[in-house]
Amino acid sequence: MKKLVSLLLTIALAFVVFTGFRWYRYITNTDSPYDEIGITLNNAMPGPINAWGCAKLKTTFGSSLPPYGCAAENARQWK
């Protein structure tokens, strides 16, 4: 039983690390703010983390349309 719990915790930790790395790579990219997986991950993040990610994306891509999750009410302006 102890081995099973250890295995499940290892798998959960690996998933969190991989997802967090993928999200951070999207937030700090300089190619495009329209990566579908990155948009989904950023939109799923809790409020303060999402806000920080959107601010980071706005700094890099402020002149383009914001991706889903970072758009204001009219979908043409950044949050």
N, C-alpha and C positions, 0 to 999 in steps of 0.2 A: 504494500500500500504506500509506503514511504517513497519507493521508487516511482510509482505512478504520479504522485503529487509533485515530486521533483521534476519529472518529465513534463508535466502540464505547465508548471511554472516556467520552465526553460522555454517551452514553445510560446507561451504568452509573452515572455520578456523579449524573445526574438521577434515576434510580431510587432510589438510596441517600438522596438529599436528600428526595425526596417521601415515601418510606417512613418515614424518621426524623421528618419533620415530622408525618406522620399519627399515628405512635406517640406523639410528645410531646403532640400535641393531645389524644389519648385520655387520657394519664396526668394531664394538668392540667385535665381537664374537671370541671365541677361539676354536670352533669346526671344521668349514670347510669354506673355501672361495667360495664354489660352491653352495650356496643357490640361486635357480633360481630367486626368488622374489628380494632378495638383489642385485643380479647382475643387474637385470633390473632397479631397483631404482638407483643404483650407476651410471649406464651407462646413465641414464636420467638426472642426476644432471649437473648443469653448470660446466664449465671447472675447476675453482679453487676448488670447492667443490668435484668434482670427483677426482682431483689430490690429495687432502688431504685424501680422502677415500682410494684411491689406495696406498698411502704411509703408511697409518695405517694398511691396509691389508698386505702389503709387510713386515712391521715390524713383524707381527704375523706369516705370512705364507710364508716368503721369500724363503724357500727351495722347495716349490711346484710350479706347473705351475700356472700362473696368470689367474684369471677369465676374461671373456669377458669384455672389457672396461678398463682393467688395463694392457693389454698385449701390448708389443711393436710390431714393424712391423712383426717380425718372429713368434709371438704368443707363444714363449717359454721364453721370458724375460719380466720382469716387466718394466713398463714405468719409 
